[in-house]
Amino acid sequence: MNANCAIDFDYTAGQRPAAVFAPELEQQLLIQYLPLVKRIVRQLSLQASQVLDRDDMEQIGLMGLLESLRRYGTPDDNFGSFAKLRIRGAILDELRRQDWRPRQVRQQAHKIRDAIRHLARQLGRAPQDAEVMQFTGLSEKEYQAFLHADACEAIESLDELLLNGPEIFADNSSGLEEREITERLLAQALNELNERERLILILYYQQELSLKEIALVLDLTDARVCQLSKQAITKASRFLRERS
């Protein structure tokens, strides 16, 4: 067998086998799928640029890509969808490690959510944006920042569910089996959404558009896209948890 194309399997006690590529082939594959890493970094950079610059995010994304290659084995047409979540997951793990949303910021977001729920009970309906800003005393910029952070937090939760379970994958399942299970679960979750909610998640997860770009595509305000994405993700996450 040509050394450049050699693939072996590394068996570690208690763990599933990991594909081991020849160094030259591994480097070629990393270069081949680098555009996928760059698209995901571009998508996440708007919410993460204060903590990590693009070069750092790309390096972390490449490590996620490498882990995906070793877990999946020889890439095929379906590899990209398998790798996306792991690349995103590697970057988001590093952001969490650096505490990119400090405790004070999280506490403030929690207070705003409580205030919105309180206002909704008073009104007997979902409050409008202007009503929320008047009730909370937030400026338009502060309110939009809250909505964006709230949506991003929900996205992280859905990513974690899709990537890690809970209890979705058997210990001996292959990368291909994991991709098929993940895609089936996500497809089922999308069926629980209305057309607009479904489109937003498709644009985010399949087309790697940022929330701001989705707003432009759908001719909606940034605030409305954040609200709809949070709503869609809450429904999808509930569906996945009920079936875990």
trRosetta pair geometry for C-beta under 8 A, 3 or more apart (Angstrom, degrees):
i j d omega theta_ij theta_ji phi_ij phi_ji
1 5 6.5 -119 172 81 95 95
1 6 5.5 111 118 -93 122 82
2 5 4.5 54 76 23 105 105
2 6 7.0 -145 93 -41 51 76
3 6 5.5 -28 -151 -13 37 121
3 22 5.6 132 157 -126 66 151
3 24 7.7 71 116 27 89 126
4 22 5.5 -150 -140 91 25 148
4 24 4.7 -56 -127 83 89 129
4 25 5.4 131 172 -53 65 93
5 22 7.0 6 18 18 10 132
5 25 6.1 118 -102 -81 35 141
6 21 7.6 135 88 -160 63 45
6 22 4.6 89 52 -47 92 114
6 25 7.5 -172 46 3 56 141
7 19 5.7 -24 -166 -163 108 102
7 20 7.0 143 -160 70 55 51
7 21 5.9 -20 -105 -101 78 61
7 22 7.7 -88 -68 -12 47 79
7 25 7.9 -88 -68 94 81 157
7 73 7.0 74 -176 -156 145 81
7 74 6.3 -76 -66 -58 164 98
8 19 7.7 136 73 -159 38 53
8 20 4.8 -25 67 61 87 107
9 17 4.2 6 -177 -180 117 130
9 18 7.0 144 -156 67 66 36
9 19 6.3 -41 -101 -100 70 46
9 20 6.8 168 -102 10 17 90
10 17 6.6 144 64 -160 44 72
10 18 4.9 -25 57 62 101 91
10 19 7.9 69 13 158 86 1
10 20 5.0 84 -30 -40 108 122
11 15 7.9 165 -166 74 49 82
11 17 5.3 -35 -87 -101 72 88
12 15 4.4 8 78 44 101 121
12 18 7.5 18 1 4 108 110
15 18 7.6 -6 129 -30 119 101
15 171 7.8 -119 -134 180 35 100
16 71 7.9 58 93 -143 123 81
16 171 6.4 -175 -51 156 96 62
16 172 5.5 153 -101 -127 98 42
16 173 7.1 -55 -99 55 151 42
16 174 7.4 180 -178 -94 136 45
18 70 4.7 12 -177 161 102 102
18 71 6.5 -40 -126 -86 81 49
19 69 7.0 -103 78 143 121 66
19 70 5.2 -162 61 -152 75 45
19 71 7.4 -85 18 3 95 7
19 72 7.2 -49 13 73 136 45
19 73 4.3 150 -59 -102 145 58
19 74 7.3 -163 -148 -32 157 55
20 70 7.0 31 -82 -133 45 97
21 25 4.7 -122 176 89 111 108
21 26 4.0 143 90 -65 124 90
21 29 6.9 -61 -169 11 174 139
21 69 6.8 -37 -14 147 136 121
21 70 7.5 -115 -4 -91 95 72
22 25 4.6 77 62 13 89 107
22 26 6.8 -161 85 -12 40 89
23 26 5.6 -58 -144 37 30 114
23 27 6.3 30 159 -19 66 105
24 27 5.9 -55 -153 34 29 110
24 28 6.5 31 150 -19 63 106
25 28 5.5 -53 -149 36 35 114
25 29 6.3 34 154 -19 67 106
26 29 5.8 -56 -149 36 30 110
26 30 6.5 33 153 -21 64 105
26 66 7.4 46 -174 -132 110 93
26 69 6.9 131 -136 123 82 152
27 30 5.7 -52 -148 34 32 112
27 31 6.5 30 154 -16 64 105
28 31 5.9 -58 -153 37 30 109
28 32 6.2 34 150 -24 66 108
29 32 5.3 -50 -143 34 34 116
29 33 6.3 7 165 2 67 108
29 69 5.7 110 125 -121 142 144
29 75 6.4 151 -144 -4 118 130
30 33 6.6 -70 -143 50 25 90
30 34 6.5 54 151 -59 61 89
30 62 6.3 48 -159 -155 114 101
30 65 6.3 116 -126 112 75 129
30 66 6.6 1 -94 -78 113 85
30 69 7.6 -77 -69 -27 72 154
31 34 5.5 -24 -151 -15 33 121
32 75 8.0 -172 98 55 136 158
33 36 4.8 -29 -178 24 80 122
33 37 6.9 86 130 -20 78 93
33 65 5.6 170 104 -156 125 131
33 69 7.9 -175 26 -67 150 111
33 75 7.4 -166 -57 -100 130 163
33 79 7.7 -86 -95 118 139 121
33 80 7.3 -171 -133 -100 109 80
33 83 6.6 -18 -177 115 145 171
34 37 5.4 -52 -155 35 44 114
34 38 6.3 43 150 -21 72 104
34 62 7.4 0 -112 -98 80 99
34 65 7.9 -30 -88 -76 45 178
35 38 5.4 -53 -144 37 36 113
35 39 6.4 40 156 -23 67 101
36 39 5.9 -51 -150 31 31 111
36 40 6.7 24 155 -13 63 106
36 65 7.2 130 82 -104 114 122
36 80 5.9 -152 -107 -138 143 95
36 83 6.4 55 133 99 151 128
36 84 7.0 -109 -179 -87 115 74
36 87 6.9 176 129 -22 100 167
37 40 6.0 -62 -153 39 30 106
37 41 6.2 31 152 -20 67 109
37 58 5.8 90 141 -144 119 73
37 61 4.0 133 -154 129 102 127
37 62 5.8 20 -122 -69 162 62
37 64 7.8 146 -113 64 101 102
37 65 5.7 -61 -69 -44 116 135
37 87 5.8 -144 -109 -149 71 140
38 41 5.6 -53 -144 37 32 113
38 42 6.3 36 155 -22 64 104
38 58 6.7 13 -90 -112 66 112
39 42 5.8 -53 -150 34 30 112
39 43 6.5 32 151 -21 63 106
39 208 4.5 56 150 122 110 161
40 43 5.5 -52 -149 34 35 115
40 44 6.3 17 158 -6 68 110
40 61 6.1 158 79 -132 120 136
40 84 6.6 169 -81 -148 130 75
40 87 5.1 115 58 116 167 125
40 88 5.7 -123 -165 -72 131 79
40 91 7.2 177 134 0 113 147
40 208 5.9 -94 -82 -138 55 126
41 44 6.1 -66 -143 46 29 99
41 45 5.9 47 157 -52 67 102
41 54 5.7 94 157 -150 126 82
41 57 4.5 133 -134 117 106 121
41 58 5.3 -19 -73 -73 160 72
41 61 5.7 -94 -60 -28 102 154
41 91 7.2 180 -99 -97 70 153
42 45 5.7 -39 -140 5 27 120
42 54 7.9 26 -80 -128 56 119
42 208 7.5 74 69 148 98 114
42 210 7.5 -108 132 -42 74 112
43 46 7.9 -64 168 13 30 99
43 204 7.8 120 -165 -158 132 66
43 208 4.8 -113 -55 179 140 81
43 209 6.8 121 -117 134 105 7
43 210 5.0 180 -148 -70 60 76
44 47 6.1 -72 -169 50 58 96
44 48 5.2 16 148 5 92 129
44 57 6.7 -174 84 -159 118 144
44 88 7.1 159 -59 -131 136 82
44 91 5.8 106 97 125 169 148
44 92 7.7 -124 -136 -66 144 80
44 210 7.9 -168 -55 -103 22 99
45 48 6.0 -81 -129 56 29 92
45 49 5.2 52 173 -65 74 97
45 54 5.7 -3 -110 -89 132 90
45 57 6.6 -147 -89 29 84 167
46 49 6.7 -15 -124 -12 16 113
46 210 5.4 80 12 -155 137 149
46 211 7.8 -131 82 39 143 88
46 212 6.3 -165 -137 2 172 128
47 148 7.0 -163 -101 156 104 108
47 149 7.9 146 -144 -100 110 57
47 152 5.1 157 -147 -112 155 149
48 51 5.6 -68 -172 48 71 102
48 52 5.4 -15 152 45 108 97
48 57 6.6 107 106 -89 138 133
48 91 7.2 -38 -106 163 174 112
48 95 5.6 -87 -125 -99 115 132
48 100 6.6 -27 -130 -157 74 160
49 52 7.3 -87 -121 71 26 53
49 53 7.0 44 -149 -110 70 47
49 54 7.8 -8 -111 -50 89 75
50 100 7.2 128 80 -157 95 97
51 95 5.9 104 89 -130 153 81
51 98 5.3 134 -170 104 124 139
51 100 4.2 -58 -54 -112 156 109
52 56 4.5 -126 -165 88 97 124
52 57 5.0 118 126 -58 126 88
52 60 7.5 -34 -162 5 157 139
52 91 7.7 -146 67 -159 159 92
52 94 6.9 57 -65 117 148 122
52 95 6.8 -95 -5 -86 123 83
52 98 7.4 147 -50 28 96 161
53 56 5.3 93 55 12 69 102
53 57 7.1 -135 101 -4 34 93
54 57 5.5 -58 -146 40 34 112
54 58 6.1 37 156 -23 69 104
55 58 5.8 -54 -149 34 29 111
55 59 6.6 30 153 -19 63 103
56 59 5.8 -53 -152 33 33 112
56 60 6.5 28 153 -13 66 106
57 60 5.8 -57 -149 40 33 108
57 61 6.0 37 151 -21 67 109
57 91 5.5 37 -152 -129 88 120
58 61 5.4 -53 -142 39 32 115
58 62 6.3 39 155 -25 65 101
59 62 5.7 -49 -151 29 30 113
59 63 7.0 32 150 -18 60 100
60 63 5.7 -50 -157 31 37 112
60 64 6.8 38 145 -16 65 102
60 90 5.3 180 159 135 88 104
60 91 5.2 121 106 -94 124 64
60 94 5.1 -71 -135 -13 155 154
61 64 5.4 -52 -153 36 38 114
61 65 6.3 42 148 -21 68 102
61 87 4.7 37 -154 -165 85 98
61 90 6.3 153 -103 78 35 122
61 91 5.7 5 -71 -56 82 111
62 65 5.3 -48 -146 35 36 115
62 66 6.3 41 152 -22 66 101
63 66 5.6 -47 -146 33 33 114
63 67 6.5 35 153 -18 63 103
63 90 5.7 176 84 -167 93 150
64 67 5.7 -52 -148 36 32 111
64 68 6.4 37 150 -23 63 105
64 83 7.5 119 133 -174 90 80
64 86 4.8 169 -178 134 96 78
64 87 4.0 146 104 -107 132 42
64 88 7.5 169 169 20 165 29
64 89 6.4 149 -131 63 131 78
64 90 3.1 -139 -66 -1 114 140
64 91 7.0 -61 -21 -24 146 74
65 68 5.5 -54 -151 33 33 115
65 69 6.5 35 152 -21 66 102
65 83 5.8 37 -123 -167 67 125
65 86 7.5 143 -78 98 31 107
65 87 5.6 29 -59 -88 75 106
66 69 5.7 -50 -150 32 33 112
66 70 6.5 25 155 -12 65 107
67 70 6.0 -60 -148 41 31 107
67 71 6.1 25 156 -16 66 113
67 86 6.0 -141 87 169 108 133
67 90 7.2 152 25 -72 134 129
68 71 5.9 -63 -144 41 27 107
68 72 5.7 13 164 -11 68 117
68 79 7.5 114 147 -178 114 92
68 82 6.2 144 -162 119 111 94
68 83 3.9 91 164 -114 165 83
68 86 4.5 161 -72 68 104 147
68 87 7.0 -35 -26 -45 139 81
68 175 7.4 108 -169 -143 62 135
69 72 6.2 -62 -133 43 22 101
69 73 8.0 -169 178 13 51 5
69 75 6.9 -47 -120 -52 83 102
69 83 7.7 26 -50 -99 63 121
71 86 7.7 175 37 -94 143 163
71 175 4.6 124 128 -81 80 116
71 178 7.8 -22 148 30 121 149
72 75 6.7 52 108 -90 133 62
72 79 5.7 110 148 -128 160 94
72 82 5.5 112 -94 114 132 152
72 83 7.3 -62 -24 -64 148 86
72 174 7.8 80 -140 162 41 84
72 175 3.3 -143 -105 129 54 161
72 176 6.9 99 -153 -49 79 64
72 179 7.6 45 -118 -34 110 125
73 174 7.4 -19 -6 -171 125 111
73 175 6.1 -172 9 34 83 128
73 176 7.6 -38 39 -30 117 100
75 79 3.7 -40 -145 -31 87 167
76 79 5.8 134 46 -29 47 96
77 80 7.9 -42 172 10 41 101
78 81 5.9 -51 -171 37 66 109
78 82 6.5 65 136 -20 80 106
78 176 7.2 74 91 -130 134 82
78 179 5.9 122 150 135 115 154
79 82 5.5 -64 -156 39 41 113
79 83 5.9 32 155 -20 77 110
80 83 5.8 -61 -143 38 29 107
80 84 6.5 44 158 -40 65 97
81 84 6.0 -34 -147 8 32 117
81 179 6.1 102 96 -157 98 114
81 183 6.5 36 145 -79 140 119
82 85 7.5 -71 -179 30 32 97
82 86 7.3 8 145 -1 65 116
82 175 5.8 69 -173 170 151 99
82 176 7.7 -66 -79 -97 148 38
82 178 6.9 89 -137 90 106 99
82 179 3.9 -61 -85 -87 101 120
82 182 7.7 128 -114 45 63 140
83 86 5.7 -73 -156 46 44 107
83 87 5.8 43 153 -24 81 107
84 87 6.0 -60 -150 35 27 108
84 88 6.3 21 157 -12 65 110
84 205 7.4 107 133 -173 146 73
84 208 7.7 -133 -140 -78 123 107
85 88 5.7 -56 -146 43 32 111
85 89 5.8 36 153 -25 66 110
85 159 6.4 170 -149 -154 89 83
85 162 5.7 -122 -128 112 146 114
85 163 4.9 -172 156 -85 119 93
85 182 7.0 -117 -3 -172 157 155
86 89 5.3 -48 -137 37 32 116
86 90 6.4 39 158 -25 62 100
86 163 6.9 138 -82 -134 57 113
87 90 6.0 -50 -151 29 29 110
87 91 6.9 22 153 -11 61 105
88 91 6.0 -63 -154 39 33 107
88 92 6.0 24 155 -14 70 112
88 159 5.8 -117 119 -141 125 137
89 92 5.8 -58 -139 42 30 107
89 93 6.1 37 158 -26 65 105
89 159 6.2 179 -83 159 80 115
89 160 7.7 121 -120 -92 103 55
89 163 4.8 115 -81 -123 142 163
90 93 5.8 -51 -149 31 27 114
90 94 6.8 24 154 -15 60 104
91 94 5.9 -58 -156 36 33 108
91 95 6.5 33 149 -19 66 106
92 95 5.4 -50 -146 36 37 115
92 96 6.4 38 154 -18 67 102
92 156 5.7 167 -162 -125 140 98
92 159 6.4 102 16 100 166 155
93 96 5.8 -55 -150 37 30 109
93 97 6.3 34 150 -23 64 106
94 97 5.4 -50 -146 33 35 115
94 98 6.5 23 157 -9 65 106
95 98 6.0 -64 -150 44 30 102
95 100 4.4 -37 -176 -3 87 141
96 99 7.3 31 -179 -78 38 36
96 100 7.1 -68 -77 17 28 95
96 156 7.9 127 -64 -160 116 142
99 102 5.8 59 150 -94 106 58
99 103 7.8 -30 -166 -30 121 72
101 105 5.0 -121 -172 88 74 127
101 106 5.5 93 137 -59 108 92
101 149 6.9 126 -116 -159 128 118
101 153 7.6 4 -29 -84 173 106
102 105 5.0 95 60 7 73 103
102 106 7.2 -142 101 -4 38 89
103 106 5.7 -58 -148 39 34 111
103 107 6.2 35 155 -21 68 106
104 107 5.7 -53 -147 35 30 112
104 108 6.5 32 153 -21 63 105
105 108 5.7 -53 -151 34 32 113
105 109 6.5 32 152 -19 64 104
105 149 7.5 -119 162 -161 114 159
106 109 5.7 -53 -149 35 33 112
106 110 6.4 37 151 -22 65 104
107 110 5.5 -51 -150 33 34 114
107 111 6.6 36 151 -20 65 102
108 111 5.7 -53 -152 33 34 112
108 112 6.6 33 151 -19 65 103
109 112 5.7 -53 -150 35 34 112
109 113 6.4 36 152 -19 66 104
109 146 6.1 163 -118 -144 81 89
109 149 6.0 -113 -99 108 137 127
109 150 6.3 172 -163 -77 119 85
109 153 7.6 127 149 -22 159 154
110 113 5.8 -53 -150 35 32 112
110 114 6.5 34 151 -19 64 104
111 114 5.6 -53 -149 35 33 113
111 115 6.4 34 152 -21 65 105
112 115 5.6 -53 -149 35 33 113
112 116 6.4 34 153 -20 66 104
112 136 6.0 38 -130 -136 83 148
112 138 7.2 41 -122 -52 122 140
112 146 5.3 -79 119 -152 169 147
113 116 5.7 -53 -148 35 32 111
113 117 6.5 32 153 -17 64 105
113 150 7.2 143 -76 -116 108 128
114 117 5.8 -56 -151 37 31 111
114 118 6.3 33 151 -21 65 107
115 118 5.6 -53 -148 36 32 114
115 119 6.3 33 153 -19 65 105
115 132 7.8 110 114 -154 104 80
115 135 6.3 163 163 126 110 110
115 136 5.1 107 121 -93 153 98
116 119 5.7 -52 -147 37 31 111
116 120 6.3 35 152 -22 64 105
116 127 6.5 -137 -153 37 76 124
116 132 5.7 5 -107 -126 94 114
116 135 8.0 130 -94 85 49 136
116 136 7.6 -16 -60 -55 74 127
117 120 5.6 -52 -148 34 32 114
117 121 6.6 33 153 -19 64 102
118 121 5.9 -53 -154 33 32 110
118 122 6.6 33 149 -19 63 105
119 122 5.5 -53 -151 35 35 114
119 123 6.2 20 157 -8 69 110
119 127 4.8 -3 124 -45 122 148
119 131 6.6 153 172 138 137 107
119 132 6.6 171 68 -102 164 64
119 135 4.9 28 -91 -176 136 175
120 123 6.0 -62 -141 46 29 101
120 124 7.9 176 167 -8 55 5
120 125 6.9 -114 -153 93 74 26
120 126 5.8 -9 -121 -110 112 39
120 127 5.7 -112 -78 -18 68 91
121 124 7.5 28 -173 -71 28 43
123 126 8.0 -66 88 67 131 10
123 127 5.7 132 14 -81 155 82
123 131 7.3 43 -68 164 151 156
127 131 4.2 -127 -173 91 106 125
127 132 5.1 132 110 -58 127 82
127 135 7.2 -43 -165 2 164 143
128 131 4.7 93 56 7 76 106
128 132 7.2 -141 96 -7 39 86
129 132 5.7 -55 -152 33 33 111
129 133 6.4 28 155 -16 67 106
129 143 6.8 115 -167 147 94 146
129 223 6.0 52 -110 145 142 152
130 133 5.9 -55 -147 37 32 109
130 134 6.3 30 155 -17 65 107
131 134 5.8 -55 -146 38 30 109
131 135 6.1 27 157 -18 66 111
132 135 5.8 -60 -144 40 28 109
132 136 5.9 3 166 1 67 115
132 138 7.3 -17 130 42 85 120
132 143 6.5 120 106 -137 113 130
133 136 6.4 -65 -134 50 24 95
133 137 7.7 -129 174 50 54 2
133 138 5.1 -99 -132 71 70 83
133 139 7.2 30 -154 -155 116 9
133 140 6.5 -6 -114 -79 152 56
133 143 5.1 -62 -89 -56 98 149
134 137 7.8 24 -176 -69 23 40
136 143 7.5 130 69 -93 134 99
138 142 4.2 -137 -165 94 94 116
138 143 4.4 122 119 -62 131 85
138 146 6.9 -48 -143 -6 160 138
139 142 4.6 93 50 9 78 103
139 143 6.8 -144 90 -7 38 88
140 143 5.7 -56 -145 37 29 111
140 144 6.3 27 158 -17 65 107
141 144 6.0 -56 -147 38 28 108
141 145 6.4 31 153 -20 63 107
142 145 5.6 -54 -149 35 31 114
142 146 6.5 35 151 -21 64 103
143 146 5.6 -51 -152 33 33 113
143 147 6.5 32 152 -18 65 104
143 223 7.1 14 123 -115 99 128
144 147 5.6 -51 -146 36 35 112
144 148 6.3 36 155 -19 66 104
144 222 5.9 52 -156 95 118 119
144 223 5.3 -90 -109 -76 84 94
144 226 7.6 146 -156 6 64 152
145 148 5.8 -54 -148 36 30 111
145 149 6.3 27 156 -15 65 108
146 149 5.9 -60 -147 40 29 107
146 150 6.0 30 155 -22 66 110
147 150 5.6 -55 -144 36 29 113
147 151 6.3 28 156 -18 64 106
147 222 7.7 131 91 127 127 84
147 223 5.2 76 62 -137 169 70
147 226 3.8 104 148 107 102 148
147 227 6.3 -42 -154 -54 121 74
147 230 7.7 -114 -165 -20 74 137
148 151 5.9 -56 -149 37 29 109
148 152 6.3 28 154 -18 64 108
148 211 6.6 168 -132 80 87 152
148 222 7.0 -15 -73 159 106 112
148 226 5.3 -93 -81 -104 46 140
149 152 5.6 -55 -146 38 32 112
149 153 6.3 36 154 -23 65 104
150 153 5.8 -52 -150 32 29 112
150 154 6.7 29 151 -16 61 104
150 226 6.8 87 66 167 94 113
150 230 5.7 2 126 -96 99 143
151 154 5.7 -56 -153 36 34 111
151 155 6.4 37 149 -22 67 104
151 211 6.2 93 112 -103 147 153
151 225 7.9 33 -115 119 167 71
151 226 4.1 -125 -31 -154 140 78
151 227 7.7 -80 -73 -47 115 21
151 229 4.8 57 -152 84 120 117
151 230 4.7 -102 -100 -56 71 92
151 233 7.6 127 -155 13 67 140
152 155 5.4 -50 -147 33 35 115
152 156 6.5 40 152 -22 64 100
152 211 7.9 -97 -67 -21 82 141
153 156 5.7 -49 -153 31 33 114
153 157 6.8 34 149 -19 62 103
154 157 5.6 -53 -154 33 36 113
154 158 6.6 32 151 -15 67 103
154 229 7.2 152 80 127 129 84
154 230 4.8 138 3 -127 160 70
154 233 4.2 120 148 94 115 142
154 234 6.4 -57 -144 -56 131 74
154 237 7.4 -125 -168 -21 86 142
155 158 5.8 -56 -149 38 34 108
155 159 6.2 39 151 -23 66 105
155 204 7.4 -116 -122 167 126 146
155 229 7.1 -9 -64 155 103 119
155 233 6.1 -100 -78 -106 51 157
156 159 5.5 -52 -148 34 31 116
156 160 6.4 32 154 -21 64 104
157 160 5.8 -54 -152 33 31 111
157 161 6.6 32 151 -18 63 104
157 233 7.2 110 67 157 101 120
157 237 5.9 14 121 -113 111 149
158 161 5.6 -52 -150 35 36 113
158 162 6.3 29 155 -14 68 107
158 233 4.9 -105 -40 -155 137 103
158 236 6.0 36 -124 95 126 119
158 237 5.2 -108 -89 -73 81 100
158 240 7.8 122 -138 17 74 148
159 162 5.9 -62 -148 41 29 106
159 163 5.8 17 160 -13 67 117
160 163 5.9 -61 -136 43 26 105
160 164 5.6 -25 -178 26 66 116
161 164 7.2 -73 -118 54 13 77
161 165 7.2 -79 -155 93 48 33
161 166 7.2 -49 -132 -15 71 67
161 237 5.9 163 -12 -131 159 81
161 240 4.9 95 161 112 137 148
161 241 7.1 -79 -126 -61 134 76
161 244 7.9 -104 -153 -72 99 131
162 182 5.5 76 -173 -150 88 105
162 185 7.1 178 -119 90 77 124
162 186 6.4 33 -117 -71 123 108
162 240 7.5 -82 -69 -127 65 161
163 182 8.0 34 -86 -116 33 133
164 168 7.7 129 121 22 29 110
165 168 4.3 -164 -120 2 60 83
165 169 6.5 -109 -81 14 90 78
165 244 6.6 91 161 -143 81 118
166 241 7.6 44 23 -123 110 68
166 244 4.6 58 66 -173 89 144
167 244 5.7 108 54 178 97 92
168 178 7.9 89 115 -139 111 77
168 181 5.9 146 165 139 108 133
168 182 7.4 74 149 -79 152 69
168 185 7.0 -56 -133 -40 132 158
168 244 6.9 -66 -66 -126 75 85
169 173 4.9 -120 -168 42 92 141
169 177 7.7 121 -138 110 95 101
169 178 5.3 4 -109 -107 132 95
169 181 6.6 163 -89 65 77 156
170 173 4.5 115 58 -35 83 100
170 177 8.0 -33 42 124 100 142
173 177 4.2 -122 -171 90 98 132
173 178 5.6 121 123 -56 121 80
173 181 7.5 -12 -175 -8 155 139
174 177 4.7 99 52 7 75 101
174 178 7.0 -133 98 -5 41 87
175 178 5.6 -53 -148 35 33 114
175 179 6.4 35 154 -21 66 103
176 179 5.8 -52 -150 33 32 111
176 180 6.5 29 153 -17 64 106
177 180 5.8 -55 -149 37 32 110
177 181 6.3 31 155 -18 66 106
178 181 5.9 -57 -147 38 30 109
178 182 6.1 29 156 -19 66 109
179 182 5.8 -57 -145 39 29 110
179 183 6.1 24 159 -16 66 110
180 183 6.0 -56 -142 39 27 107
180 184 6.2 28 158 -20 63 109
181 184 5.8 -58 -148 36 28 110
181 185 6.3 25 156 -16 65 108
182 185 6.0 -59 -149 38 28 108
182 186 6.2 24 156 -16 65 109
183 186 5.7 -55 -142 40 31 109
183 187 6.1 34 157 -22 65 107
184 187 5.8 -54 -147 35 28 112
184 188 6.4 28 154 -18 63 106
185 188 5.8 -56 -150 37 31 111
185 189 6.3 31 152 -19 65 107
185 240 6.0 66 172 -115 118 98
185 243 7.2 -174 -132 90 101 135
186 189 5.5 -54 -146 37 33 112
186 190 6.3 37 153 -23 66 104
186 205 7.4 -144 -166 132 144 164
186 236 7.7 19 -140 -165 62 125
187 190 5.7 -51 -148 32 31 113
187 191 6.8 37 151 -25 61 101
188 191 5.7 -51 -158 25 34 115
188 192 7.5 38 146 -23 60 98
188 239 6.9 -167 120 153 92 132
188 243 7.7 11 108 2 145 169
189 192 5.8 -51 -166 21 41 115
189 193 7.6 37 143 -22 64 103
189 235 7.7 141 -176 117 86 78
189 236 3.9 69 167 -147 123 85
189 237 8.0 60 -148 -42 137 26
189 239 4.6 161 -117 79 80 137
189 240 5.8 -13 -82 -50 131 92
190 193 5.7 -55 -162 24 45 115
190 198 5.0 85 -172 -132 93 98
190 201 6.4 -150 -107 81 98 136
190 202 7.4 69 -133 -59 139 92
190 236 7.0 17 -69 -106 47 116
192 235 5.5 -166 118 154 115 111
192 236 6.7 161 61 -91 120 55
192 239 5.0 -164 -9 -70 161 145
193 197 3.8 -128 -175 96 117 118
193 198 4.4 156 90 -60 120 78
193 201 7.1 141 6 10 173 132
193 232 5.3 33 -126 -138 136 92
193 235 5.8 136 -87 91 82 141
193 236 6.8 -15 -52 -61 117 93
194 197 5.1 86 53 15 72 107
194 198 6.9 -139 94 -9 31 94
195 198 5.8 -59 -147 36 27 112
195 199 6.3 27 156 -21 64 107
196 199 5.7 -53 -148 34 32 113
196 200 6.6 35 154 -22 64 102
196 218 7.6 92 -151 -148 97 141
196 228 6.3 -71 131 -160 109 140
197 200 5.9 -54 -154 30 31 112
197 201 6.8 21 155 -10 64 105
197 228 6.0 -147 -97 178 70 92
197 231 6.3 -98 -110 99 121 99
197 232 3.6 167 -167 -93 101 109
197 235 7.1 30 164 39 154 139
198 201 6.2 -62 -154 40 32 104
198 202 6.2 32 152 -20 68 109
198 232 7.3 -176 -59 -139 33 129
199 202 5.6 -55 -145 38 32 113
199 203 6.2 32 157 -18 67 105
199 218 7.3 125 116 -91 128 124
200 203 5.9 -55 -148 37 28 109
200 204 6.3 23 154 -16 63 110
200 214 5.8 73 -138 -177 78 145
200 218 7.5 -25 -85 -40 85 154
200 225 6.7 168 -129 -154 126 83
200 228 5.6 158 -41 119 164 113
200 229 5.2 -135 150 -87 137 79
200 232 5.8 172 69 2 121 160
201 204 5.5 -56 -143 40 34 110
201 205 5.7 6 169 3 71 113
201 229 7.3 139 -71 -134 70 78
201 232 5.4 -148 -43 140 112 140
201 233 7.3 150 -93 -73 114 72
201 236 6.9 108 -103 -45 160 154
202 205 6.6 -64 -128 50 22 89
202 206 5.1 -21 -171 24 64 122
202 207 7.0 53 137 -5 68 101
203 206 7.2 -43 -88 54 12 84
203 207 4.9 -37 -150 43 50 126
203 209 4.7 -32 161 37 94 129
203 213 7.9 -157 160 104 119 96
203 214 5.0 127 110 -109 140 104
203 217 6.5 -174 -138 67 151 155
204 207 7.4 27 -12 54 10 81
204 208 7.6 38 -179 -112 34 19
204 209 6.1 -83 -92 63 43 77
204 211 7.3 16 -101 -76 114 64
204 214 6.5 -22 -64 -62 83 141
204 229 6.9 92 -47 -130 151 123
205 208 7.8 3 -179 -70 13 50
209 213 4.1 -129 -170 93 99 123
209 214 5.1 126 116 -59 126 79
209 217 6.8 -22 -161 -12 165 140
210 213 4.7 96 51 7 76 102
210 214 7.1 -134 96 -7 40 86
211 214 5.6 -51 -148 33 34 114
211 215 6.6 41 151 -24 63 101
211 222 6.9 79 130 -153 101 81
211 225 5.4 151 -175 121 87 123
211 226 6.1 54 -179 -79 143 72
211 229 6.3 -84 -117 -12 109 160
212 215 5.6 -49 -155 28 33 116
212 216 7.0 32 149 -16 62 102
212 222 5.9 -9 -109 -112 70 109
212 225 7.9 162 -89 71 24 151
213 216 5.6 -52 -155 34 38 112
213 217 6.4 38 150 -20 68 105
214 217 5.6 -53 -146 36 35 112
214 218 6.1 10 163 1 69 112
214 220 7.9 -19 126 50 78 113
214 225 5.2 142 97 -153 107 140
214 229 7.6 95 86 -65 158 124
215 218 6.5 -69 -140 51 23 94
215 220 5.1 -105 -143 76 69 79
215 221 6.4 -37 -155 138 123 16
215 222 4.9 -42 -77 -87 167 51
215 224 7.3 122 -123 62 99 86
215 225 4.3 -109 -77 -17 87 145
216 219 7.4 21 -173 -75 29 42
218 225 6.9 139 53 -91 131 108
220 224 4.4 -113 173 83 112 125
220 225 5.2 133 95 -53 124 88
220 228 7.6 -14 155 5 166 139
221 224 4.6 95 56 4 84 101
221 225 7.1 -152 91 -4 45 84
222 225 5.9 -59 -152 37 32 109
222 226 6.4 34 152 -20 66 106
223 226 5.8 -56 -152 35 31 113
223 227 6.4 30 152 -18 65 106
224 227 5.6 -54 -149 36 34 112
224 228 6.2 29 156 -15 68 108
225 228 5.8 -56 -142 41 31 108
225 229 6.0 31 158 -19 66 109
226 229 6.0 -56 -142 38 26 109
226 230 6.3 27 157 -18 62 107
227 230 5.9 -57 -150 36 27 110
227 231 6.3 28 153 -19 63 109
228 231 5.5 -54 -147 38 32 115
228 232 6.2 31 155 -19 67 106
229 232 5.7 -52 -143 38 31 110
229 233 6.1 28 158 -17 65 109
230 233 5.9 -58 -142 40 27 108
230 234 6.3 32 157 -24 63 106
231 234 5.9 -54 -149 31 26 112
231 235 6.8 23 154 -14 61 106
232 235 5.9 -60 -156 37 32 109
232 236 6.2 25 153 -15 68 110
233 236 5.6 -54 -141 41 34 110
233 237 5.9 34 159 -21 68 108
234 237 6.0 -55 -142 38 25 110
234 238 6.4 28 156 -21 61 107
235 238 5.9 -56 -150 33 28 112
235 239 6.5 30 153 -20 63 106
236 239 5.7 -54 -153 33 32 114
236 240 6.5 27 153 -16 66 106
237 240 5.8 -56 -148 38 33 109
237 241 6.2 31 156 -18 67 106
238 241 5.9 -56 -145 37 29 109
238 242 6.3 30 156 -21 64 108
239 242 6.0 -60 -152 34 27 111
239 243 6.7 3 158 -1 62 113
240 243 6.1 -73 -150 48 30 98
240 244 6.4 48 151 -48 67 99
241 244 5.5 -39 -148 4 35 120
